[in-house]
């Protein structure tokens, strides 16, 4: 892996960008794509989360963009079907990729309104 490369760093579908690489020590530091912030252990400004190479899966920008589009499309399908809880799940997955994805934010807001949640 090299600096600037996209990676999947969690089985929950979280994506990040490699910020620093120390292959001799098998340490990698990431910036989360959804929040566009460095990944910290605990509070921000403390200790950066260290990742081992085996915990990271290199991905292409096309694959990340494709997943974002699929999650947004699944969100609109479940919203139209009236399954608002599932809409929230799909929107949250999309927002983990891009925290400011307009379609995901709009659909999440619509689902929350239908569920009478603030």
N, C-alpha and C positions, 0 to 999 in steps of 0.2 A: 504494500500500500504506500501511497505517497500523499503529500500535502495537497488538499483540494479535492481528493477523491470522495465520491459518495459511497456511503456504507449503510447497511442495515445493522443496527447494534442491539436489537432486542427481538425476542420471539413475539412480542406484541405488535411488531410492525413499525417500530420507530426508526427514523432515518437521520443520518447526520453527515457532516463533512469533516474530514480529517484535518485538524488544525496543526498538530505536532506529531512527529514520528521519531521514535527511538527504538529501531529494530534490534539493536544490540541488547537492550533491556526488555524487549517485547512489550513496549508501552506505547499506547496511542491515545491522544487526547482529541475529543470531538466537539463540534458545535452542532446542536440539534437543529434540524431543518424547520420543525414546526414553530419553535420559539425564537429561532435565530440567536440563541444564547449558548455560551459554553455550558458543558454538562458538569455540574459540581456535585461533590459529596456533601449533602446537607445544604447549608445556606450559601448563597452566591457570595463570592469573594473569599471563600475558605479554601478548600482543597479541591483541585480538579479531579474528576473521575478518571481513573486509569482503566484502559481496556487492553486486553490481550488480543493478539492477532486472531486466535481461534474463536473469539467472541464476535468478530466482525466479518460481514459478508459484503464484498465489493459489488456495487450495482451501477448500472448506467443511468444517465439522466433520462433517457427515453423510458426506461422501466419505471422510474419514479413518477414521471409525468403520466405514464399510462395508468399506474395505480391510482393516482390522484383523480384522473378522469373517470375511472371505473367506480371508485368510491362515491364520487359526486353523482354519477348516473344511478347507482344503486340507491342513493339517498332520495333522489327524486321519484324513483319507482315506488319505494316504500312509503313515501309521503303521499303520493297519489292513491296508493292502496289503503291509506288510512292507518298504516302501522307506524305511529309516531315514535314509539320507543326504538324501533329498529332504525328509523331515520336518524335518530340521535347517535346511534352506534356508528353508522356509516359516516356521518358528518364528523364525528370525533376522530375517526381514522383518517379522513381527508385532512383535518386540521392538524394532525400529527405530522403530516408531510409538509403542509403549507398553512401556517397559523392564520394567514390573511386571505385564504381562498374565498373569493366573493360568493361563489355558488354554495359552498359548504356553509358559510356563515348565514346566508339567506335562508337556506333550507333548514338549518338548525333553529333559526329564529322562528320560522313558520311552524315547525314541530313543537317547539316550546310554547308558542301561543295556543296551539290546539290542545296542548296538555295543561293549559292554564298555569304554566310555571313562569316565573320572572326571568 
